[in-house]
Amino acid sequence: MLNIRQSPLYAKFMRAINWQVERIDNTNVFIKKFPLLPAVAKIQRPNFLPNEIKLKQLMHKYHLRSISVEPSSQLKIENLKFKILADPYIHTKTIHIDLTTSETEIFNRFTEAKRRGVRRAQKNGVQVEISDNIDAFIKLKNRAAGFFLGFMTTRGFTKPLWNTFNPKYAKVLLAYIDTRHCEDPPTGGDEAISKADKSEIAAATMWPHNDNQERSNQYIAGILLLWYDNTAYYWMAAANREGKKSFAPTLLAWEALKFAKKQGCAIFDFEGVFDERFTTQSPAWKGFSKFKEGFGGKSVYYPEPFLIK
């Protein structure tokens, strides 16, 4: 299995955001130059490493002090001197969901809370649209994360990524509430929403009866989904307050799993969870890790990243 970061498309994306790409022994090496500072280089999720002599030549060419390597689970390291990288660029642990079974089996592997969350979102009138509207997703991400943090996350990154992978290998899934599909919430249970919250959600997100009306301000949650070589990637997600209250992220993940299966993917990669080997990771990782763990996948640990010097 080839990780998306070793694909030709990802190399094209990295060039679009001003990284240089060297293809050595069928492996992408990404190099970033900085004014008055040493260049940095990284190899992400390789199944095997390029020849050591070729890597040394590359280091000489770009005046590199080191190359960081973030291995795939298939990489075998032999006769190579390296130092463990304390601060990885990307996640070191993820969750994979097997998509080769039936939709019923996939759903039944969810925790009971996640299955109820899907039903709760449906009862709240949450609808999911599979779309090419990347601008609406970026707008939602910026607002949900706080404009400055969201802007820093998406600026100069999301749009080039989208332009590279769409339309063949990327979609956004966007959630909204159509009050015509709402049902009264049940009493009790941790997924029940109070009448006051229900009214607040409906007022903030009510879908117009005129479906041609501008929708971008009414999306409450979204996922940017990429796929490559039989693997789908939960690349980026966003949800505002109303989206979280209505369980839209849970329904979105379920719809993303079904969509990925229809695209012929065998694996759904949640793209990162908290790794207890790296205790300096942000505590925020534990929150979204718990969310992802509820969908019944398998934990995948990558070998510790390292530096080649």
Secondary structure, DSSP 4 states (H G I P E B T S, - for coil): ---GGGSHHHHHHHHHTT-EEEEETTEEEEEEEETTEEEEEEEES-SSPPPHHHHHHHHHHHT-S-EEEE--TT----S--EEE-SS-SS-SEEEEEE-SS-HHHHHHTS-HHHHHHHHHHHHTTEEEEEE--HHHHHHHHHHHT-HHHHHHHHTTTHHHHHHHHTTTSEEEEEEEE-GGG--PPPSSSTT---HHHHHHHHHHHBPPSSTTS--GGG--EEEEEEEETTEEEEEEEEE-HHHHHTTHHHHHHHHHHHHHHHTT-SEEE------TT-TTS-THHHHHHHHHHTT--EEEEPPPPEEE-
